[in-house]
Amino acid sequence: MANTTEIQNRIRSIRDTMKITKAMYTVSSMKVQKAKKNLEETMPFFSAVRKQIKDTLYNFPTIRHLYFDNRESDDRELVKRKGFIVVTGDKGMAGAYNLNVLKEARKLFSEAEDYKVYPVGEVGWHALSHEGYPVADDFHMPANNPNIFRVRAIAEYVLDAYSQEQLDEVYIVYTHMVNSLNEEVHVKKLLPLPTHEFLAGKRKEKGMPEEDKWVLIEPSPKAVLENLARNYVTGYLYGALTESFAAEESARMMAMQTATQNAELMLAELSIQFNRLRQAAITQEITEVIGGAKALRRKKIKAKQMAVIKKQDEAKARMNNERKEG
């Protein structure tokens, strides 16, 4: 059993750890709020781009475009070369956040025949590289504090690979933050864009376009759609990375809160153990003092008894001497 000195050292160590977990909780809380604010600020732009795509496709329902799922190559391709953007964190201590994303990604890999992996985040990059998955050699992106410049670089990389027919489909695996306590792993098909999803809502609003309705788009509908599609993919990527970052920090908040609560429980148990040991030590000291006092008292009584016996022996000796002399 540990002695009081060892328990005091453990208590001191746990208190130091609690300071770290509480600080990390505070930092993660601030990062979550910042990420939510950034996401809200970008939603108007993303909604506007989506509306422009809807309007363009609505007015030109027969148009075929490289970035949409009505391209001519889709009619003859049997095996799709897929690209998976897997968004994880740059570090751990976030509960099951990274584990859930990697689990879903491995499931998708097992169902694909020909694919390439584009990990965003150090945890995902190290895990998938070491496990032997086909990770793109020149693709290595951090996930911490996503910004539009980094997201644009990711979008341009993937869009170029798609435009050059190195990829037929592009998916993103990220974490959707339901609320501060719950999160879900989402899989979204980024490319080609689903034409029916854009037209469904538009047709419901206005019905099919009239044949004699003319709409002029400069320089051309395809050029406008290409620009809108690239902006749409970039905007969705930014939203997904920002939401994943917020979910990661939220998970880290919960992990740090749990760690702090566990540390408090450990401190309570250690305090009880320390008090018990201290009380046992005090009781032992009192017992030793009482035992010593009793031993000293017995020694004094014995000494008194020996002195009385000695006096009695001396008196007897004198009486015997007097009898002999008389």
Sequence and secondary structure as in RCSB ss.txt:
>XXXX:A:sequence
MANTTEIQNRIRSIRDTMKITKAMYTVSSMKVQKAKKNLEETMPFFSAVRKQIKDTLYNFPTIRHLYFDNRESDD
RELVKRKGFIVVTGDKGMAGAYNLNVLKEARKLFSEAEDYKVYPVGEVGWHALSHEGYPVADDFHMPANNPNIFR
VRAIAEYVLDAYSQEQLDEVYIVYTHMVNSLNEEVHVKKLLPLPTHEFLAGKRKEKGMPEEDKWVLIEPSPKAVL
ENLARNYVTGYLYGALTESFAAEESARMMAMQTATQNAELMLAELSIQFNRLRQAAITQEITEVIGGAKALRRKK
IKAKQMAVIKKQDEAKARMNNERKEG
>XXXX:A:secstr
   HHHHHHHHHHHHHHHHHHHHHHHHHHHHHHHHHHHHHHHHHHHHHHHHHHHHHHHH TT   TTBTT GGGG
T SS EEEEEEE  SS  STTHHHHHHHHHHHHHHH SEEEEEEESHHHHHHHHHTT  B TT  B  SS  HHH
HHHHHHHHHHHHHTTS SEEEEEEEEE SSS EEEEEEEEESB HHHHHHHHHHHH S  TT     SS HHHHH
HHHHHHHHHHHHHHHHHHHHHHHHHHHHHHHHHHHHHHHHHHHHHHHHHHHHHHHHHHHHHHHHHHHHHHHHHHH
HHHHHHHHHHHHHHHHHHHHHHHHH 
